[in-house]
Amino acid sequence: MAKKLESTFINMVIVLTTVSLIAAYALASVFNVTKEPIEQAALKKKLDAIAKVAPAFDNDPNADMFKLVAFEAAAGLDSLEVYPAKSAGKLVGYAVKSYTMKGFSGYIEVMIGFEKDGTIKGYSVLKHAETPGLGSKMPTWFSNEAKPSHCIIGKNPNNTKIQVSKDGGDIDAITAATISSRAFLDAIKRGYETLKQGGKYE
């Protein structure tokens, strides 16, 4: 009859260590299997956003991406990714991945498309945790061209004050979501001003 394993401190440590190593291996295996699909999904989301907001292009903006020092950068977020849009070798505009930390729930990330002169071509909200039904209206509220008082498409921050009207700006805030609106427009302004200080407008 096999001798029963004594329940000692050393035996417990060995068992726990073995279980921990098996669990760590299993987690690492899952991570390696899912890492590439997650990265591919993130890349597709970014490329789709660039195609949606930038002027029509025939280059690869992702391959041509460069970074600029962010206007009024937040701690740890000192640069913005800029994706030049070109047609027949000529620059037609940019897509800029911008952000704000001023949302009702904190961080908001947007992709903004600009014409060469800084006119806003389009935008896509990439990340946010704003209140459903209120701040979450950002993707449609500011792009509704039938409502020019709160639409930013076709406007140039050089001659339009990209702030909510309550703060003396030219843009109407989302109803009952002024904080989210201020934050969204802060991200738009950061994208515009970053290109401006980088000397990228014609």
Secondary structure, 3 states (H helix, E strand, C coil): CCCCCCCCHHHHHHHHHHHHHHHHHHHHHHHHHHHHHHHHHHHHHHHHHHHHHCCCCCCCCCCCCEEEEEEEEECCEEEEEEEEEEECCEEEEEEEEEEEEEECCEEEEEEEEEECCCCEEEEEEEECCCCCCCHHHHHHHCCCCCCCCCCCCCCCCCCCCCCEHHHCCCECCCCCCHHHHHHHHHHHHHHHHHHHHCCCCC
